[in-house]
Amino acid sequence: MDLKELKDRRIVAVIRGARPDTILPLAGALAAGGVTALEITMETPKALQVIEKLSDAGGPEMLIGAGTVLDPETARMAILAGASFIFSPTVKKETIEMTKRYNKLSVPGAMTPTEILTAYEYGADAIKVFPASALGPEYFKSIAGPLPHIPLMPTGGIDIDNVAEFIKAGAIAAGVGSTLVNAKVPLTQRDLTEVTEKAARFMEAVKYAKV
């Protein structure tokens, strides 16, 4: 799988706690607003079932992946369920290797230059800089100086007010969680409409931001 698939979408919706019976309407609401990359975190109950359901129903325009993947065994199960990318909060060589064995995108989490370089040398496609809000867009510019060849994406504290600045600072995409969607609560039709509106605002915010 090509990293361009992720880069072109720019926004990855980080979904925690979604239920199998509500995930399809939620995914539809996000897609209606232009957000077509979804990360299902693995601490979500029945996460593999949610990933499988999305992967089967989403079609080629949807990019479905797994997040909070802590070990290679979980990565493999998520991939077999249909995940196209594996996001991790930390760097674990075996998880990266397992993901690449199946030709999927590996995006481990790191913060320091040493962690970022180590993850990339292990074979990661891009590095999730987490928590991004604690570092800010200027950190991305600073990292791009000595490590311009490593693709970075921010996650943690990304909102409508700062997402474009991270993209302008060199991020290939951004992971957006609760500021875009809270899947842990029951979603009414009004809630789904609001999700679509938020998704559209995020996509508009990054539309003209330089990558």
Secondary structure, DSSP 8 states (H G I E B T S, - for coil): --THHHHHH-EEEEE-S--TTTHHHHHHHHHHTT--EEEEETTSTTHHHHHHHHHHHH-TT-EEEEES--SHHHHHHHHHHT-SEEE-SS--HHHHHHHHHTT-EEE-EE-SHHHHHHHHHTT-SSEEESSGGGT-HHHHHHHHTT-TTS-EEEBSS--TTTHHHHHHTT-S-EEE-TTT--TTS---HHHHHHHHHHHHHHHHHHHTS--
